[in-house]
Amino acid sequence: MTELTVLRLRRLASPRSPGPGLSPGRTAIALLLRAGCAALLAWIGYIHLHLWLEGYRQIPTDGPLFLVDAIAAFVLAAVLLAFSRPLAGLLAAGYTAGTLGALVISLTVGLFGFRESISASYVVESIIIEAITVLALMTWTVLVARRIQPPARQSPAAAQPSHPDRHSRAVR
C-alpha cells in the first residue's frame, strides 16, 4: 500500500478526538445522525431476527444467514454508538449495502436456491429501510471524516535535524 493510503486508513480508525472542524450545531447534527443510524441498524436486526423466528430458519443456507445478519446488525449498532469513528460508519454501510444487495439478488435470480417474493413479509420495508440506512451512514461517515484534521506535513527543511551532525561541523 502506498503511504497515502495507509495514512487515510489510520485517519478513519483514529482513536484521537476529532479536530475543531464542526460548529456546535453540526456536532449536534452528527450526534443525532449517528444515533439514528444505530437505531436503523437495530431495526434491520430486528426484522431479520423476526423473520428467522417466524420460519426463515427452516430455509437451508439462507435461514442461518438471517440469524447471522440479525446479530451483525445489533453488533454494528452497538459499535457505531460506542466508537464515533468513520471506519465504524463504513463497516456498517458496507454491511447494510451487502444485505440490500442480497435481498435484490434473492428477489431477481434467487440466492442459494431460494427466491424471495416482493409480496413476502417485510420485503418492501426492508428495501426502504436499508436504502435509507446506507445513505444515512455514508452521510454521517463523510461528516465525521471531514472534521478529522490530517497531520501537518513537514517541509523538507523542517525535517532536517536541528543540530548539525559531526560531518558538517566546521573544523577550527
C-alpha positions as CSV (number, residue, x, y, z in Angstrom):
1,M,0.0,0.0,0.0
2,T,1.1,3.5,-0.6
3,E,1.9,5.8,2.3
4,L,-1.1,8.0,1.5
5,T,-3.5,5.0,1.6
6,V,-2.1,3.9,5.0
7,L,-2.4,7.5,6.3
8,R,-6.0,7.7,5.2
9,L,-6.9,4.3,6.8
10,R,-5.2,5.4,10.0
11,R,-7.3,8.6,10.0
12,L,-10.5,6.6,9.5
13,A,-9.8,4.4,12.5
14,S,-8.1,7.1,14.6
15,P,-8.7,6.9,18.3
16,R,-7.8,10.6,18.7
17,S,-10.7,13.0,19.1
18,P,-11.7,14.9,16.1
19,G,-10.3,18.4,15.5
20,P,-12.2,21.6,15.8
21,G,-13.9,21.2,12.4
22,L,-17.5,21.4,13.2
23,S,-19.7,24.0,14.9
24,P,-21.8,23.1,17.9
25,G,-24.8,22.8,15.6
26,R,-23.2,20.5,13.2
27,T,-21.8,18.4,16.1
28,A,-25.3,18.0,17.4
29,I,-26.5,17.0,13.9
30,A,-23.7,14.5,13.6
31,L,-24.7,13.0,17.0
32,L,-28.3,12.8,16.1
33,L,-27.5,11.2,12.7
34,R,-25.2,8.7,14.4
35,A,-28.0,7.7,16.9
36,G,-30.5,7.5,14.1
37,C,-28.1,5.2,12.1
38,A,-27.7,3.0,15.1
39,A,-31.5,2.8,15.5
40,L,-31.9,1.9,11.8
41,L,-29.3,-0.8,12.2
42,A,-31.1,-2.2,15.2
43,W,-34.4,-2.1,13.2
44,I,-32.7,-4.1,10.4
45,G,-31.5,-6.6,13.0
46,Y,-35.0,-6.8,14.5
47,I,-36.6,-7.5,11.1
48,H,-34.1,-10.3,10.3
49,L,-34.5,-11.9,13.8
50,H,-38.3,-11.7,13.5
51,L,-38.2,-13.3,10.1
52,W,-35.8,-16.0,11.3
53,L,-38.1,-16.8,14.2
54,E,-41.2,-16.8,12.0
55,G,-39.9,-19.6,9.8
56,Y,-36.9,-18.4,7.7
57,R,-34.7,-20.6,9.9
58,Q,-36.1,-23.6,8.0
59,I,-34.7,-22.4,4.7
60,P,-31.3,-24.2,4.0
61,T,-28.3,-21.8,3.9
62,D,-30.4,-18.6,3.8
63,G,-32.1,-19.3,7.2
64,P,-28.9,-19.3,9.2
65,L,-27.7,-16.3,7.3
66,F,-30.8,-14.4,8.6
67,L,-29.7,-15.1,12.1
68,V,-26.1,-14.0,11.4
69,D,-27.5,-10.9,9.7
70,A,-29.6,-10.0,12.8
71,I,-26.6,-10.5,15.1
72,A,-24.4,-8.4,12.8
73,A,-26.9,-5.6,12.7
74,F,-27.1,-5.4,16.5
75,V,-23.4,-5.6,17.0
76,L,-22.8,-2.9,14.4
77,A,-25.4,-0.6,16.0
78,A,-23.5,-1.0,19.3
79,V,-20.2,-0.4,17.6
80,L,-21.5,2.7,16.0
81,L,-22.7,4.0,19.3
82,A,-19.5,3.1,21.2
83,F,-17.0,4.3,18.6
84,S,-17.6,7.6,16.8
85,R,-15.0,6.8,14.0
86,P,-15.6,6.9,10.3
87,L,-14.4,3.3,10.0
88,A,-17.4,2.2,12.1
89,G,-19.7,4.0,9.7
90,L,-18.0,2.5,6.6
91,L,-18.3,-1.0,8.1
92,A,-22.0,-0.5,8.9
93,A,-22.7,1.0,5.4
94,G,-20.9,-2.0,3.8
95,Y,-22.9,-4.4,5.8
96,T,-26.2,-2.7,5.0
97,A,-25.4,-2.4,1.3
98,G,-24.5,-6.1,1.3
99,T,-27.8,-7.0,3.0
100,L,-29.7,-4.9,0.5
101,G,-27.8,-6.5,-2.4
102,A,-28.5,-10.0,-1.1
103,L,-32.2,-9.1,-0.9
104,V,-32.2,-7.7,-4.5
105,I,-30.4,-10.9,-5.7
106,S,-32.9,-13.1,-3.9
107,L,-35.8,-11.2,-5.5
108,T,-34.4,-11.4,-9.0
109,V,-32.4,-14.6,-9.6
110,G,-32.5,-16.3,-6.2
111,L,-29.9,-16.8,-3.6
112,F,-28.6,-20.2,-2.6
113,G,-31.6,-21.8,-4.2
114,F,-34.2,-19.6,-2.5
115,R,-36.1,-16.9,-4.4
116,E,-37.8,-14.2,-2.4
117,S,-41.2,-12.7,-3.4
118,I,-41.8,-8.9,-3.3
119,S,-45.1,-9.7,-1.5
120,A,-43.4,-11.5,1.4
121,S,-43.4,-10.0,4.9
122,Y,-41.1,-7.0,5.3
123,V,-39.6,-7.1,1.8
124,V,-40.7,-3.6,0.7
125,E,-40.0,-2.2,4.2
126,S,-36.5,-3.8,4.2
127,I,-35.6,-2.3,0.8
128,I,-36.7,1.2,2.0
129,I,-35.1,0.9,5.5
130,E,-31.8,-0.5,4.2
131,A,-31.5,2.1,1.4
132,I,-32.1,4.9,3.9
133,T,-29.6,3.4,6.3
134,V,-26.9,3.2,3.6
135,L,-27.5,6.9,2.7
136,A,-27.6,8.0,6.4
137,L,-24.4,6.0,7.3
138,M,-22.5,7.4,4.3
139,T,-23.6,10.9,5.2
140,W,-22.5,10.5,8.8
141,T,-19.2,8.9,7.8
142,V,-18.4,11.8,5.4
143,L,-19.4,14.4,8.0
144,V,-17.2,12.8,10.7
145,A,-14.3,12.1,8.3
146,R,-14.2,15.7,7.2
147,R,-13.7,17.0,10.7
148,I,-10.7,14.9,11.5
149,Q,-7.7,17.1,10.8
150,P,-4.9,15.5,8.7
151,P,-1.5,15.6,10.3
152,A,0.5,18.6,9.3
153,R,3.1,17.8,6.7
154,Q,6.6,18.9,7.4
155,S,8.6,20.8,4.8
156,P,11.9,19.2,3.8
157,A,13.8,22.0,5.7
158,A,11.8,21.2,8.8
159,A,12.6,17.5,8.5
160,Q,16.3,18.2,8.9
161,P,17.8,17.8,12.4
162,S,18.2,21.0,14.4
163,H,21.8,20.0,15.4
164,P,24.4,19.5,12.8
165,D,26.0,16.1,12.6
166,R,29.7,15.5,13.1
167,H,30.4,15.5,9.3
168,S,29.1,19.0,8.7
169,R,30.9,20.8,11.5
170,A,33.5,23.3,10.6
171,V,37.0,22.4,11.5
172,R,38.6,25.0,13.8
